[in-house]
Amino acid sequence: MNKKNKIFTHKKGLWTIGWSLAILAFSLILLQLGYVFIYAEATMDFLFYVINACIIICVAASVLFLFRKKVVLIPVVTLLMLLFGANLSYGLGYERPEGRTSPAERSGQERADQNPKGNKRQAPEASVEVSITIPEGWTFMQIAEELENKGICTKEEFFKAAQDYEPQSFSIPSSPDRAFKLEGYLFPDTYTFYTNEDPVNVIRTMLNNFVAKSGMPSDETLILASMIEKEARSDKNMKLVSSVIKNRLEIGQRLEMDSTRVYVNDFITNNPLLTEDTAKYAPLYNTYRCNALPPGPICNPSARAIAAAMNPTPSEYLFFFFGDDHRNHYSKTYAEHLEKMEQIGVQYE
């Protein structure tokens, strides 16, 4: 072999090694992503199989490149990677984070207690299956009362379980300033439960739905979305109300949202489930009295309201109201705002 060919072969070998190491690194990244998502509370089976398929393809491509003529190695490597994927699926090669479970174990926990012979949860004794619809914008207390009305669990049981519940794959702020810990996270939808259901199963099901459908907004976004949900009806108005809130926050102006005052009066004040003095929550939640956002959401918002909170329509509006003509009206100045209210009339409910 002449000198020129030796140099070419040497460079080609170095390039091959580098390319192979890059594929290995990429595969390890995918592996880590799979590890993170598999132990999340949401159902992530599809993503898991996609990640493992990518790992298999990357390794197979690397072997093909390195051993172009040794095609027989491909099924061997593929089989090894399938076994590797199974190992990942059940967490055999890793120490699980504390409190996490494998998908097989989670089928009886995070996935609402499926029984060994079917896909439905095992019904508690002396119970029947019931359907419950949570409308967009319902509060924690409205949900708790509907669960009790349907015979699923009492509102006291639901409240206690919710206040004590700690999600495993994401965090919910726990503060003495928040009246209801899970307010905002119980995703509006239609659910099927059993009468005399364990309230923890109800919470898991709703939180899994939140993870799957909400886009996983921040707690601050949920607070914004909950006010938007209560103050607007259409997608267009939700984004404009979001703009008003954003503009007020930017200049340090109080939000003065009627929905926050209603929330305190209707669902917090003198609520027997809240054992401490409920008077403390008024200056925290009522945006006529607090200078910024409330300490927690005031309802469980829809995906539309969450999207509006994250993508407000650009504007200079600082005021709005819902008129007797059943429309939202927006103004840049307080004088303009007062004039429009006088002309059109205001609906407060």
C-alpha contacts under 8 A as a table, 3 or more apart, distances in Angstrom:
res1	aa1	res2	aa2	distance
1	M	5	N	6.19
1	M	6	K	6.54
2	N	5	N	5.46
2	N	6	K	6.34
3	K	6	K	5.06
3	K	7	I	6.26
4	K	7	I	5.28
4	K	8	F	6.27
5	N	8	F	5.00
5	N	9	T	6.04
6	K	9	T	5.11
6	K	10	H	6.03
7	I	10	H	5.07
7	I	11	K	6.18
8	F	11	K	5.28
8	F	12	K	6.07
9	T	12	K	5.01
9	T	13	G	6.04
10	H	13	G	5.12
10	H	14	L	6.30
11	K	14	L	5.13
11	K	15	W	6.08
12	K	15	W	5.06
12	K	16	T	6.05
13	G	16	T	5.03
13	G	17	I	6.21
14	L	17	I	5.15
14	L	18	G	6.15
15	W	18	G	5.11
15	W	19	W	6.04
16	T	19	W	5.14
16	T	20	S	6.09
16	T	66	L	7.27
17	I	20	S	5.13
17	I	21	L	6.17
18	G	21	L	5.13
18	G	22	A	6.20
19	W	22	A	5.10
19	W	23	I	6.37
20	S	23	I	5.12
20	S	24	L	6.23
20	S	62	S	5.98
21	L	24	L	4.94
21	L	25	A	6.13
22	A	25	A	5.09
22	A	26	F	6.17
23	I	26	F	5.01
23	I	27	S	6.08
23	I	58	C	6.29
23	I	59	V	7.30
23	I	62	S	7.19
24	L	27	S	5.03
24	L	28	L	6.25
24	L	58	C	7.88
24	L	59	V	7.44
25	A	28	L	5.10
25	A	29	I	6.31
26	F	29	I	5.09
26	F	30	L	6.33
27	S	30	L	5.08
27	S	31	L	6.08
27	S	54	C	7.64
27	S	55	I	5.22
27	S	58	C	6.88
27	S	59	V	7.83
28	L	31	L	4.79
28	L	32	Q	6.17
29	I	32	Q	5.12
29	I	33	L	6.27
30	L	33	L	5.03
30	L	34	G	6.15
30	L	51	I	6.05
30	L	52	N	7.84
30	L	54	C	7.73
30	L	55	I	6.93
31	L	34	G	5.07
31	L	35	Y	6.24
31	L	51	I	7.19
31	L	52	N	7.48
31	L	55	I	7.49
32	Q	35	Y	4.95
32	Q	36	V	6.24
33	L	36	V	5.11
33	L	37	F	6.19
33	L	51	I	7.91
34	G	37	F	5.27
34	G	38	I	5.83
34	G	47	L	7.71
34	G	48	F	5.72
34	G	51	I	6.26
34	G	52	N	7.76
35	Y	38	I	5.44
35	Y	39	Y	6.71
35	Y	88	L	7.11
36	V	39	Y	5.92
36	V	40	A	6.78
37	F	40	A	5.08
37	F	44	M	6.61
37	F	47	L	7.99
37	F	48	F	7.47
38	I	44	M	6.21
38	I	45	D	7.40
38	I	48	F	6.58
38	I	89	S	7.39
38	I	102	S	7.55
38	I	103	P	7.05
39	Y	100	R	6.15
39	Y	101	T	6.49
39	Y	102	S	6.57
39	Y	103	P	7.32
39	Y	169	S	7.25
40	A	43	T	7.66
40	A	44	M	7.67
40	A	168	Q	7.09
40	A	169	S	4.71
41	E	110	E	6.12
41	E	167	P	7.73
41	E	168	Q	6.55
41	E	169	S	5.48
41	E	208	N	6.05
41	E	211	V	7.63
42	A	110	E	7.91
42	A	208	N	4.91
42	A	209	N	7.40
42	A	211	V	5.81
42	A	212	A	6.06
43	T	111	R	7.73
43	T	208	N	7.42
43	T	212	A	7.54
44	M	47	L	5.41
44	M	48	F	6.22
45	D	48	F	5.02
45	D	49	Y	6.38
46	F	49	Y	5.35
46	F	50	V	6.30
47	L	50	V	5.05
47	L	51	I	6.14
48	F	51	I	5.23
48	F	52	N	6.32
49	Y	52	N	5.13
49	Y	53	A	6.02
50	V	53	A	5.06
50	V	54	C	6.24
51	I	54	C	5.13
51	I	55	I	6.37
52	N	55	I	5.02
52	N	56	I	6.26
52	N	82	L	7.82
52	N	85	G	5.89
53	A	56	I	5.10
53	A	57	I	6.16
54	C	57	I	5.11
54	C	58	C	6.09
55	I	58	C	5.21
55	I	59	V	6.28
55	I	81	M	7.60
56	I	59	V	5.34
56	I	60	A	6.03
56	I	78	T	6.11
56	I	81	M	5.77
56	I	82	L	7.44
57	I	60	A	5.09
57	I	61	A	5.98
58	C	61	A	5.15
58	C	62	S	6.21
59	V	62	S	5.03
59	V	63	V	6.27
59	V	77	V	7.51
60	A	63	V	5.16
60	A	64	L	6.16
60	A	74	I	5.98
60	A	77	V	6.70
60	A	78	T	6.76
61	A	64	L	5.04
61	A	65	F	6.19
62	S	65	F	5.16
62	S	66	L	6.22
63	V	66	L	5.12
63	V	67	F	5.73
63	V	68	R	7.66
63	V	73	L	7.49
63	V	74	I	7.01
64	L	67	F	5.29
64	L	68	R	5.07
64	L	69	K	7.96
64	L	70	K	7.70
64	L	71	V	6.89
64	L	74	I	7.34
65	F	68	R	5.55
67	F	70	K	5.20
67	F	71	V	7.25
68	R	71	V	6.68
70	K	73	L	5.99
71	V	74	I	5.67
72	V	75	P	6.50
72	V	76	V	7.34
73	L	76	V	5.25
73	L	77	V	6.18
74	I	77	V	5.20
74	I	78	T	6.02
75	P	78	T	4.93
75	P	79	L	6.04
76	V	79	L	5.23
76	V	80	L	6.31
77	V	80	L	5.03
77	V	81	M	6.19
78	T	81	M	5.12
78	T	82	L	6.18
79	L	82	L	5.07
79	L	83	L	6.30
80	L	83	L	5.14
80	L	84	F	6.10
81	M	84	F	4.64
81	M	85	G	6.01
82	L	85	G	4.95
82	L	86	A	6.26
83	L	86	A	5.04
83	L	87	N	6.16
84	F	87	N	4.96
84	F	88	L	6.31
85	G	88	L	4.98
85	G	89	S	6.13
86	A	89	S	4.92
86	A	90	Y	6.51
87	N	90	Y	5.63
87	N	91	G	6.07
87	N	92	L	5.41
87	N	93	G	6.38
88	L	91	G	4.98
88	L	92	L	6.58
88	L	93	G	6.80
88	L	94	Y	7.93
89	S	92	L	7.95
89	S	102	S	7.07
89	S	103	P	7.17
90	Y	102	S	5.38
90	Y	103	P	6.95
90	Y	104	A	7.30
91	G	94	Y	5.47
91	G	95	E	7.34
91	G	96	R	6.87
91	G	102	S	6.35
92	L	95	E	7.84
96	R	99	G	7.91
96	R	100	R	6.17
96	R	101	T	7.28
97	P	100	R	5.54
99	G	168	Q	7.07
100	R	168	Q	6.96
101	T	104	A	7.97
101	T	105	E	5.83
101	T	106	R	5.80
102	S	105	E	5.20
102	S	106	R	5.93
103	P	106	R	4.86
103	P	107	S	6.20
104	A	107	S	5.44
104	A	108	G	7.83
105	E	108	G	5.98
105	E	109	Q	7.00
106	R	109	Q	4.64
106	R	110	E	5.03
106	R	111	R	6.07
107	S	110	E	6.33
107	S	111	R	4.88
107	S	112	A	6.91
107	S	113	D	5.98
107	S	114	Q	5.81
108	G	111	R	6.16
108	G	112	A	6.13
108	G	113	D	3.74
108	G	114	Q	5.41
108	G	115	N	7.29
109	Q	112	A	5.60
109	Q	113	D	5.40
109	Q	201	N	7.85
110	E	113	D	7.46
110	E	204	R	6.07
110	E	205	T	7.52
110	E	208	N	7.69
111	R	114	Q	6.91
111	R	204	R	7.56
111	R	205	T	7.06
112	A	121	R	6.03
112	A	201	N	5.68
112	A	202	V	7.99
112	A	204	R	6.94
112	A	205	T	6.31
113	D	120	K	7.52
113	D	121	R	4.72
113	D	122	Q	6.57
113	D	201	N	7.77
114	Q	118	G	6.80
114	Q	119	N	5.40
114	Q	120	K	5.08
114	Q	121	R	4.18
114	Q	122	Q	6.39
115	N	118	G	5.66
115	N	119	N	6.59
115	N	120	K	6.45
115	N	121	R	5.80
115	N	122	Q	5.71
123	A	127	S	6.50
123	A	128	V	7.47
123	A	129	E	7.88
123	A	194	Y	6.29
123	A	197	E	7.86
124	P	127	S	5.77
124	P	194	Y	7.21
124	P	195	T	7.66
124	P	196	N	6.57
124	P	197	E	6.54
127	S	194	Y	6.06
127	S	195	T	4.96
127	S	196	N	6.27
128	V	194	Y	5.41
128	V	195	T	5.56
129	E	192	T	6.84
129	E	193	F	5.77
129	E	194	Y	4.38
129	E	195	T	6.46
130	V	150	K	7.27
130	V	152	I	7.93
130	V	192	T	5.69
130	V	193	F	5.48
130	V	194	Y	5.65
130	V	195	T	6.81
131	S	190	T	6.93
131	S	191	Y	5.66
131	S	192	T	4.43
131	S	193	F	6.34
132	I	146	E	7.85
132	I	147	L	7.63
132	I	150	K	7.59
132	I	190	T	5.61
132	I	191	Y	5.29
132	I	192	T	6.29
132	I	193	F	7.69
133	T	188	P	7.56
133	T	189	D	5.79
133	T	190	T	4.12
133	T	191	Y	6.25
134	I	138	W	6.80
134	I	143	I	6.82
134	I	187	F	7.80
134	I	188	P	4.82
134	I	189	D	5.23
134	I	190	T	6.09
134	I	191	Y	7.97
135	P	138	W	5.86
135	P	188	P	5.47
135	P	189	D	6.68
136	E	188	P	5.17
136	E	189	D	7.77
136	E	229	E	7.77
136	E	300	N	6.65
136	E	301	P	5.76
136	E	302	S	5.29
137	G	188	P	7.58
137	G	226	S	7.07
137	G	229	E	5.97
137	G	230	K	6.56
137	G	299	C	5.31
137	G	300	N	5.08
137	G	301	P	5.00
137	G	302	S	6.83
138	W	142	Q	6.01
138	W	143	I	6.74
138	W	188	P	7.70
138	W	299	C	5.55
138	W	300	N	5.70
138	W	301	P	7.70
139	T	142	Q	5.20
139	T	143	I	6.37
139	T	183	E	6.80
139	T	184	G	7.83
139	T	298	I	6.76
139	T	299	C	4.25
139	T	300	N	5.85
140	F	143	I	5.20
140	F	144	A	6.13
140	F	180	F	7.09
140	F	182	L	7.44
140	F	183	E	5.47
140	F	184	G	7.90
140	F	186	L	7.71
140	F	299	C	6.78
140	F	300	N	7.40
141	M	144	A	4.93
141	M	145	E	6.06
141	M	155	K	7.82
141	M	267	F	6.69
142	Q	145	E	5.21
142	Q	146	E	6.19
143	I	146	E	5.10
143	I	147	L	6.15
144	A	147	L	5.17
144	A	148	E	6.35
144	A	154	T	7.31
144	A	155	K	4.70
144	A	158	F	6.36
144	A	159	F	7.30
145	E	148	E	5.07
145	E	149	N	6.13
145	E	154	T	7.65
145	E	155	K	5.73
146	E	149	N	4.87
146	E	150	K	6.14
147	L	150	K	5.20
147	L	151	G	6.31
147	L	152	I	5.27
147	L	153	C	5.88
147	L	154	T	6.85
147	L	155	K	7.02
148	E	151	G	5.04
148	E	152	I	5.90
148	E	153	C	5.26
148	E	154	T	4.61
148	E	155	K	5.76
149	N	152	I	7.72
150	K	153	C	7.99
150	K	195	T	7.22
151	G	154	T	7.36
151	G	195	T	5.04
151	G	196	N	6.33
152	I	193	F	6.90
152	I	194	Y	5.94
152	I	195	T	4.08
152	I	196	N	4.92
152	I	197	E	5.22
152	I	199	P	7.96
153	C	157	E	6.49
153	C	158	F	6.65
153	C	195	T	7.02
153	C	196	N	5.55
153	C	197	E	5.93
153	C	198	D	7.09
153	C	199	P	6.26
154	T	157	E	5.22
154	T	158	F	6.26
155	K	158	F	4.99
155	K	159	F	5.94
156	E	159	F	5.15
156	E	160	K	6.21
156	E	273	L	6.91
157	E	160	K	5.33
157	E	161	A	6.14
157	E	199	P	6.62
158	F	161	A	5.21
158	F	162	A	5.98
158	F	199	P	5.38
158	F	200	V	7.80
159	F	162	A	5.14
159	F	163	Q	6.12
159	F	273	L	7.46
160	K	163	Q	5.27
160	K	164	D	6.28
161	A	164	D	5.29
161	A	165	Y	5.87
161	A	199	P	6.39
161	A	200	V	6.13
162	A	165	Y	5.13
162	A	181	K	6.80
162	A	182	L	6.24
162	A	200	V	7.67
162	A	203	I	7.01
163	Q	180	F	6.90
163	Q	181	K	5.55
163	Q	182	L	7.21
165	Y	200	V	7.78
166	E	171	S	7.43
166	E	172	I	7.66
167	P	170	F	5.93
167	P	171	S	6.22
167	P	172	I	7.47
168	Q	171	S	7.49
172	I	181	K	7.50
172	I	182	L	7.51
172	I	219	D	7.48
173	P	181	K	7.40
173	P	219	D	7.75
174	S	178	R	7.32
174	S	181	K	6.33
175	S	178	R	5.52
175	S	181	K	7.85
176	P	179	A	7.31
177	D	281	Y	7.06
177	D	284	L	7.30
177	D	295	P	6.26
178	R	181	K	6.15
178	R	295	P	5.79
178	R	296	G	5.76
179	A	268	I	7.23
179	A	274	L	7.46
179	A	281	Y	7.40
179	A	296	G	7.93
180	F	183	E	5.46
182	L	185	Y	5.42
182	L	186	L	6.74
183	E	186	L	6.72
183	E	296	G	7.24
183	E	297	P	5.90
183	E	298	I	6.84
183	E	299	C	6.06
183	E	300	N	6.17
184	G	187	F	7.39
184	G	222	L	6.27
184	G	223	I	7.41
184	G	226	S	6.95
184	G	296	G	7.86
184	G	297	P	5.31
184	G	298	I	7.06
184	G	299	C	5.44
184	G	300	N	3.94
184	G	301	P	6.29
185	Y	206	M	7.81
185	Y	207	L	6.49
185	Y	210	F	6.35
185	Y	300	N	6.24
186	L	203	I	7.63
186	L	206	M	5.37
186	L	207	L	6.14
186	L	210	F	6.65
186	L	300	N	6.01
187	F	206	M	5.94
187	F	207	L	7.05
187	F	209	N	6.38
187	F	210	F	5.04
187	F	214	S	7.65
187	F	300	N	6.30
187	F	301	P	7.33
187	F	302	S	7.34
188	P	300	N	6.75
188	P	301	P	7.23
188	P	302	S	6.46
193	F	197	E	6.84
193	F	202	V	7.33
194	Y	197	E	5.28
197	E	201	N	7.21
197	E	202	V	7.40
198	D	201	N	5.49
198	D	202	V	6.87
199	P	202	V	4.97
199	P	203	I	6.27
200	V	203	I	5.04
200	V	204	R	6.14
201	N	204	R	5.10
201	N	205	T	6.14
202	V	205	T	5.27
202	V	206	M	6.31
203	I	206	M	5.22
203	I	207	L	6.04
204	R	207	L	5.15
204	R	208	N	5.97
205	T	208	N	5.22
205	T	209	N	6.28
206	M	209	N	5.06
206	M	210	F	6.20
207	L	210	F	4.81
207	L	211	V	6.21
208	N	211	V	5.12
208	N	212	A	6.20
209	N	212	A	5.04
209	N	213	K	5.99
209	N	214	S	7.89
210	F	213	K	5.40
210	F	214	S	5.23
210	F	216	M	7.47
211	V	214	S	5.95
211	V	215	G	6.83
211	V	216	M	5.90
212	A	215	G	7.12
213	K	216	M	7.95
213	K	303	A	7.44
214	S	217	P	6.91
214	S	302	S	7.98
214	S	303	A	5.75
214	S	306	I	7.53
217	P	221	T	5.90
217	P	222	L	6.50
217	P	306	I	7.38
218	S	221	T	5.15
218	S	222	L	6.38
219	D	222	L	5.02
219	D	223	I	6.32
219	D	296	G	7.66
220	E	223	I	5.08
220	E	224	L	6.36
220	E	296	G	7.93
221	T	224	L	5.08
221	T	225	A	6.00
221	T	306	I	6.85
221	T	309	A	6.07
221	T	310	M	6.83
222	L	225	A	4.90
222	L	226	S	5.99
222	L	297	P	6.09
222	L	301	P	7.33
222	L	306	I	6.55
222	L	309	A	7.89
223	I	226	S	5.22
223	I	227	M	6.65
223	I	293	L	7.43
223	I	294	P	7.28
223	I	295	P	7.98
223	I	296	G	5.71
223	I	297	P	4.06
223	I	298	I	6.95
224	L	227	M	5.43
224	L	228	I	6.28
224	L	242	S	7.53
224	L	245	I	7.98
224	L	293	L	7.86
224	L	297	P	7.39
224	L	306	I	7.87
224	L	309	A	5.86
225	A	228	I	4.94
225	A	229	E	5.96
225	A	297	P	7.88
225	A	301	P	5.97
225	A	302	S	7.91
225	A	305	A	4.95
225	A	306	I	4.90
225	A	307	A	7.96
225	A	308	A	7.14
225	A	309	A	5.23
226	S	229	E	5.11
226	S	230	K	6.54
226	S	297	P	5.49
226	S	298	I	5.59
226	S	299	C	5.25
226	S	300	N	6.21
226	S	301	P	4.98
226	S	305	A	7.23
226	S	306	I	7.99
227	M	230	K	5.24
227	M	231	E	6.15
227	M	257	M	7.59
227	M	259	S	6.69
227	M	260	T	7.32
227	M	297	P	7.51
227	M	298	I	6.66
227	M	299	C	7.72
228	I	231	E	5.08
228	I	232	A	5.91
228	I	238	M	5.83
228	I	241	V	6.32
228	I	242	S	6.34
228	I	305	A	6.08
228	I	308	A	7.84
228	I	309	A	7.36
229	E	232	A	5.85
229	E	233	R	7.15
229	E	238	M	7.19
229	E	301	P	5.78
229	E	302	S	7.14
229	E	305	A	5.52
230	K	233	R	7.86
230	K	259	S	6.13
230	K	299	C	7.99
231	E	238	M	7.69
231	E	241	V	7.33
231	E	257	M	7.84
231	E	259	S	6.78
232	A	237	N	5.67
232	A	238	M	5.22
232	A	241	V	6.97
232	A	328	N	7.82
233	R	237	N	6.62
233	R	238	M	6.69
234	S	237	N	5.30
234	S	238	M	6.09
235	D	238	M	5.05
235	D	239	K	6.42
235	D	304	R	6.67
235	D	305	A	7.69
235	D	308	A	7.43
236	K	239	K	5.45
236	K	240	L	6.50
237	N	240	L	4.92
237	N	241	V	5.95
237	N	328	N	7.08
238	M	241	V	5.19
238	M	242	S	6.05
238	M	305	A	6.41
238	M	308	A	5.81
238	M	312	P	8.00
239	K	242	S	4.92
239	K	243	S	6.23
239	K	308	A	4.71
239	K	309	A	7.07
239	K	311	N	6.86
239	K	312	P	4.56
239	K	313	T	5.20
240	L	243	S	4.89
240	L	244	V	6.39
240	L	312	P	6.30
240	L	313	T	5.47
240	L	314	P	7.88
240	L	315	S	7.62
241	V	244	V	5.03
241	V	245	I	6.31
241	V	312	P	7.78
241	V	320	F	7.57
242	S	245	I	5.17
242	S	246	K	6.13
242	S	308	A	6.26
242	S	309	A	5.57
242	S	311	N	7.91
242	S	312	P	5.09
242	S	313	T	7.36
243	S	246	K	5.02
243	S	247	N	6.04
243	S	312	P	4.88
243	S	313	T	5.68
243	S	314	P	6.27
243	S	315	S	6.32
243	S	316	E	7.94
243	S	317	Y	7.19
244	V	247	N	5.16
244	V	248	R	6.17
244	V	315	S	7.73
244	V	316	E	7.63
244	V	317	Y	5.47
244	V	318	L	5.01
244	V	319	F	6.57
244	V	320	F	7.75
245	I	248	R	5.22
245	I	249	L	6.15
245	I	255	L	6.40
245	I	318	L	7.61
246	K	249	L	5.21
246	K	250	E	6.20
246	K	312	P	7.81
247	N	250	E	5.17
247	N	251	I	6.61
247	N	316	E	7.03
247	N	317	Y	7.21
247	N	318	L	6.41
248	R	251	I	5.42
248	R	252	G	6.02
248	R	253	Q	4.90
248	R	254	R	6.73
248	R	255	L	6.38
248	R	318	L	6.24
249	L	252	G	5.02
249	L	253	Q	6.02
249	L	254	R	7.36
249	L	255	L	7.37
249	L	292	A	6.94
250	E	253	Q	7.74
252	G	291	N	7.45
252	G	292	A	7.61
253	Q	291	N	7.24
254	R	287	T	6.46
254	R	288	Y	6.62
254	R	289	R	7.90
254	R	290	C	7.08
254	R	291	N	5.18
254	R	292	A	6.35
255	L	287	T	5.59
255	L	288	Y	6.89
255	L	291	N	7.62
255	L	292	A	7.11
255	L	293	L	7.86
256	E	286	N	7.72
256	E	287	T	4.79
256	E	288	Y	4.40
256	E	289	R	7.88
257	M	260	T	5.76
257	M	261	R	7.23
257	M	286	N	7.84
257	M	287	T	5.94
257	M	288	Y	6.99
258	D	261	R	5.29
258	D	262	V	6.30
258	D	287	T	7.93
259	S	262	V	5.08
259	S	263	Y	6.10
260	T	263	Y	5.02
260	T	264	V	6.41
260	T	285	Y	6.07
260	T	286	N	5.04
260	T	287	T	6.18
260	T	298	I	6.73
261	R	264	V	5.29
261	R	265	N	6.28
261	R	282	A	7.75
261	R	285	Y	7.30
261	R	286	N	4.82
261	R	287	T	7.12
261	R	288	Y	7.59
262	V	265	N	5.12
262	V	266	D	5.83
263	Y	266	D	5.39
263	Y	267	F	5.59
263	Y	268	I	6.97
263	Y	298	I	6.37
264	V	267	F	5.73
264	V	268	I	4.93
264	V	269	T	5.98
264	V	281	Y	7.22
264	V	282	A	6.10
264	V	285	Y	6.77
264	V	286	N	6.83
265	N	268	I	6.20
265	N	269	T	5.45
266	D	269	T	6.84
267	F	271	N	6.68
268	I	271	N	5.31
268	I	274	L	7.74
268	I	278	T	6.44
268	I	281	Y	7.53
269	T	278	T	5.32
269	T	279	A	6.48
269	T	281	Y	7.97
270	N	274	L	7.81
270	N	278	T	6.03
271	N	274	L	5.65
271	N	278	T	7.29
272	P	275	T	6.46
274	L	277	D	7.64
274	L	278	T	6.86
275	T	278	T	7.96
277	D	280	K	6.31
278	T	281	Y	5.79
278	T	282	A	7.78
279	A	282	A	5.85
280	K	283	P	6.64
280	K	284	L	7.23
281	Y	284	L	5.02
281	Y	285	Y	5.98
281	Y	286	N	7.98
282	A	285	Y	5.50
282	A	286	N	5.44
282	A	289	R	7.84
283	P	286	N	5.63
283	P	287	T	7.78
283	P	289	R	5.36
283	P	290	C	5.68
284	L	287	T	7.73
284	L	289	R	7.54
284	L	290	C	5.84
284	L	294	P	5.83
284	L	295	P	6.65
285	Y	290	C	6.92
285	Y	293	L	7.70
285	Y	294	P	4.52
285	Y	295	P	6.67
285	Y	296	G	7.87
286	N	289	R	5.52
286	N	290	C	6.19
286	N	294	P	7.20
287	T	290	C	4.91
287	T	291	N	6.83
287	T	292	A	7.14
287	T	293	L	7.15
287	T	294	P	6.97
288	Y	291	N	7.93
290	C	293	L	7.39
290	C	294	P	7.36
294	P	297	P	7.17
297	P	300	N	7.30
301	P	304	R	8.00
301	P	305	A	6.04
301	P	306	I	6.80
302	S	305	A	5.28
302	S	306	I	6.39
303	A	306	I	5.02
303	A	307	A	6.13
304	R	307	A	5.13
304	R	308	A	6.23
305	A	308	A	4.97
305	A	309	A	6.16
306	I	309	A	5.11
306	I	310	M	6.45
307	A	310	M	5.22
307	A	311	N	6.06
308	A	311	N	4.97
308	A	312	P	5.46
309	A	312	P	6.05
316	E	332	K	6.02
317	Y	320	F	7.80
317	Y	330	Y	6.23
317	Y	331	S	5.33
317	Y	332	K	4.40
317	Y	333	T	7.74
318	L	330	Y	7.61
318	L	331	S	6.30
318	L	332	K	5.27
318	L	333	T	6.83
319	F	330	Y	5.65
319	F	331	S	5.13
319	F	332	K	6.39
319	F	333	T	7.13
319	F	334	Y	7.01
319	F	337	H	6.39
320	F	328	N	6.69
320	F	329	H	5.29
320	F	330	Y	4.28
320	F	331	S	6.17
320	F	337	H	7.10
321	F	328	N	5.63
321	F	329	H	5.51
321	F	330	Y	6.90
321	F	341	M	7.63
321	F	346	V	6.82
321	F	347	Q	7.98
322	F	326	H	6.45
322	F	327	R	5.61
322	F	328	N	4.46
322	F	329	H	6.37
322	F	346	V	5.93
322	F	347	Q	5.74
322	F	348	Y	7.49
323	G	326	H	5.41
323	G	327	R	5.53
323	G	328	N	6.21
323	G	329	H	7.04
323	G	341	M	7.28
323	G	344	I	5.98
323	G	345	G	5.43
323	G	346	V	4.39
323	G	347	Q	5.41
324	D	327	R	7.40
324	D	344	I	6.22
324	D	345	G	5.22
324	D	346	V	5.43
324	D	347	Q	5.55
325	D	344	I	7.01
325	D	345	G	7.93
326	H	347	Q	7.95
329	H	340	K	7.78
330	Y	337	H	7.27
331	S	334	Y	7.31
331	S	336	E	5.98
331	S	337	H	5.36
332	K	336	E	7.10
332	K	337	H	7.58
333	T	336	E	5.33
333	T	337	H	6.23
334	Y	337	H	4.85
334	Y	338	L	6.18
335	A	338	L	5.24
335	A	339	E	6.24
336	E	339	E	5.10
336	E	340	K	6.25
337	H	340	K	5.36
337	H	341	M	6.33
338	L	341	M	5.16
338	L	342	E	6.22
339	E	342	E	5.18
339	E	343	Q	6.30
340	K	343	Q	5.07
340	K	344	I	5.93
340	K	345	G	7.77
341	M	344	I	5.33
341	M	345	G	5.05
341	M	346	V	6.02
342	E	345	G	5.73
